[in-house]
Amino acid sequence: MTRRAVTLLLALSLWPLAGGVAAAAPEPTVEDLVKKLESCEDLDCPPIRALVRRGAEIWPELAVGLKDQTEMTKFWTLGVLSEVVVPAAREALEGLLADEPLVRIRAAAAFALGNMHTPEVVPALAKALADKDVNVRFEAASALSRTPGAAAVPALLTALRDKDEDVRAAVVEALAAAKDARAVDHLLRRAEKDPAAGVRGMAAIALANLKAAAAVEPLMARLRAEKNKQALAAVCWALGELGDARAVAALTPLAEGAEPVVKQHASEAIAKLKGEQPAERPPADGGEKKPSDGAGKPEEE
């Protein structure tokens, strides 16, 4: 057989037979994937991950999910928008936050807006601090801690009086993130008189993060008045961060005491004030909130 004949035979053997090779399935459209969202149980759901991988190009086609009448389809569409920043979706998210009757959807809209990290979302989130539902108020405050802005400070100061302690704690965190001196006096009152120990502790930490020198003497007084060990540990940490050596004398009895968490943070604060060691992290139970998944405020432990 000639070389030419062999080449021809090989070519014919590789020629696809009719119907022998199936064509690749077309990639699902955004609308196809949205239709599958209702059955999702978490953000690792395949249609959600597929939408996230496509990035901001999913918009405006993804808007169909926000208009869907099925609650879970709308909720998981918001889940996608919490993972993918789509600036063009902001108006739609703000509309849901303001007008959507379902609490879960309003809360998830606040969460997604916070993940945009842009000052344009601050006014809508600030307004949501007055929402009638505690979950939405919590998510709005948490979102403002991730997207701080001076425009939200007046609303945050009002929200410090919220009846729910988780909301107040989230508001304290947002005020610390805003780094606005207007918050100092309000945070001092929370550190001294809030009925929830977690909020008192977080307020002390926030004052330290704001470098509020005016807080040193009131926080030294809290060392004598505070009865909750976690809040007391937070006050110790805050005094160490504020850097005023006058606090050493007030901290010393606690550093020699019997309560381990207080003793530890008092000792570390004294060491820092004396320049003997770097800063330590604030006590984990001083008011830090568990991360939210956008469905509402954290569950109680």
N, C-alpha and C positions, 0 to 999 in steps of 0.2 A: 504494500500500500504506500502510495506516495505521501510525502510530508503534507502536501496540500489536502489530500483526502482525509488524513488524520485530523488536521485542523478543522475541516468542515464537519467531521463526525463529532468532535468535541463541542463545537459550537451548537450543533443540533441537539446534543444531549443536555446542554444547559438551557435551552430555550424553554420557557415556562409552558407547561401544558395548560390548556384552557381550563380555568377553574381550579388549577392546582395550587395556586398561591393566593391566599385571601388578602384583600386590601386592608391596610391598617384602619382600625376604627377611628372615626373622627373624634377629636378632642371635645369633651362636653362644653357647652356654652356656660356662661355665668348663670343664665336663667335655669339651665339644667341642674347645676349644682345647688342653686337656691332652693329648688323643689325638694332636695334631699335633706335640707337642714332641719326640718321638723323632727326627724328621728334622732338627731344628735344628742349626746348626753354630756359631752365636754369639748374643750377646744382641740383635742386631738382627733376629733371626728374627721374621717377622710375628706368629705366635701369642704369642710372648713379649712383644712390644711391646703387643699387644692386651690381654694380661693385666695388664701393668704400668699401662696407662692406666686400668684400672678401679679401681686403688688397693686399699686394705685391705678393700674389700667382697668381694674374691675369696675370702676365708676365711669359713666353713670348707670351701666347695666345693673349694678348691684342695688340700685335704688328700688327695684321691684321688691326686694326682700323687706324693705322698711315699710312698704305699702301693703304687704301681705296681711290678711286678716287673721292668720294663725299666729298665736302669741309666740310659740317657740321658734317659728321661722323668723319672726321679727327679732326675737331675742338673740338668736345665733348670728343673724346678719350684723347686729350690733357687736357681737363677739368678734366677728371678722374685722370690723372697723376699729375695734380696740387693739387689734394686732397690726393693722396696716393703716398708716397715716394717710388719709385722703382729704386734703384741704377743701376740695370741692364739696365734700359731704357735710361740712360744718353747719350750713343753714338747715339741712334736713335734721341733723342731730339736735340742734337747738330747738327746732319746732317740736320734736318728740319730747324733749325735756320740759317744755313749757305746757304742752297741750295733751299729751298722751294720757288717757284715763288709767292705763295699767301701770301699777307701781313698779313692777319688775322692769318694764320697758323704760320708764323715766330714769330709774336708777342706772340701768345699763347705758343709757344715752349719756348720763353724767360721767360715768366711768370712761366711755370712749372719748368724750370731749377732753377730759383730763389728760388722756394719753396723746393728744395732739401737741401738747406743750407749746401752745401759741397764745399770746396775750389776747387775741381776738375772742377767745372763748370765756374770758374772765367775767364779763358782765352777765352772761346767761347763767353761769355757775353761781355767781353771787346771788342772783335772784332766786335760784333754787334752794338756797339756804333757808328760805321761808316756806318751802313746800310743806303740805299738810302731813306727808308721810315721813317717818323717821328714817327709813332706808334711803330715800332720795336725799334727805338733808345730809346724812352721813356720807353718801357718795359724792355729793357736791363739795362738801368740806374736804374730803380726801383728794378729790380732783384738784382743788385749789392748792393743796400742799405740793402737788406735782407741777402745777402751772401757777406759780405765785404772781401776784400783781397788786400794786397799790390800790387799784380801782376796787378791789374786793375788800379792803380793810374795814370800811365802815359797816358793811354787811356782816363780816366776820366778828366784829366787836359786838354787834347785836346778838349774833348766834352764840356767843359765849354764855348767854343766859338760857340756852336750850335746856329743856327738861331732861333730855337723854344724855347720860354721861359719855357714851361712846361718841355722840355728835360733838359734845364739848371738847373731848380729847382730840378729835380730828380737827376741830377749829383751832385749838391751841397749836397743833402741828402746822397748820396752814399759816397762822400768824407768824410763827417762827421762820417759816420759809419766805414770807413776804419781807422780812427784815425791815419793818417799819416801826419807828420809835413811838408812834401813837399807841402801840400795843402794850408798852411796858407797864403802865399803871394798871391796866385791865388784867394782865397776866399776874401781877403781884397780888391782886385781889383773889384770883383763882388759886394761886399757890398758898394763900393764907386761909381762905374760907370756903373753897369748893367742897361740897359734901362728899365727893368721890375722891378717895385717896389716889387713884390712878391719874385723875385730872390734876390734882395738886402736884404730884410728882412730875407730870409732863410740863406743867407751867413753870416749875423750877428749871427744868432742862431747857425750855424755850428761852427763859430769861438769860441763861448762860450762853445759849447760841446767839442771842441778840447782843451779847457783850454789854448787858445793862448794869453799869456800875452802881446805879441807884438801888439795885436789888440786893446788894451785899448785906447791909444791915438788916433789912426785913428777913432775909433768908437765914442770917445768923439767929434771929429771934425764933424762926421756925425750928431750929435745932432743939430748942427747949420745949416747943409747943406740939410738934408733930408726934403723933402716937403710932402711926402706921410705919412699919419697918421699911417697906419698899419706897414709900414717899420720902421717908427720912434719908434713905440711901441716895435718892435722887437729889435731895437738897445738898447733901455732902458733895456729891459729884459736881453740882452746879457751882458751889463755892470754890472748889478746886479750879474750875475753868475760869472763874471771874478774876482770879489772880490777886486778890487783896489779902495781904499777909495778916491782917487783923483777924481773919477767920481761923487761924491756926489754934489760938487759945480756945475758941468755942468748939472746935472739932476734936480737940485732944481727949476730953472725957469719953466721947463716943468711940474713938480709936482704941480706947482701953476697956471698952464695955464688953458685954457677953454676946450681943446679937451679931452673928457672923456677917451677914450682908451689910449691916451698918458699919461694923468694925472695919471691914475691908474697904468700903468706899471712903470712910473718914480717913483711914490711914493713907490711901492713895491720894486723896485731896491734900493732906498735909505734906506728903512727899512732893507733890507738884508745886505747892506754894513755896516750898523751900528749895525748889529747883533740882530735886533729886531724881525725878523720873518724868517721862513723857506723859501726855494725856492718856487716860483710859477711856474706854467706851462708857456711855451712861448705863446705869442699871437697866437690864432688859424689862423689868417689871415696874419701871418708874412711870409707865404710862404709854409705852409703845403699843400701837394697835396692830393686830394681825392683818396681813394683806388681804384685800378684798378681791373677789372674782368679778365684780361688777353687778352682782345680784343683790346687794344690800349690805347692811352693816354686819360685822363679824359675829359669829355665834359666841355665846358665853361659854367659857370653859367649865 
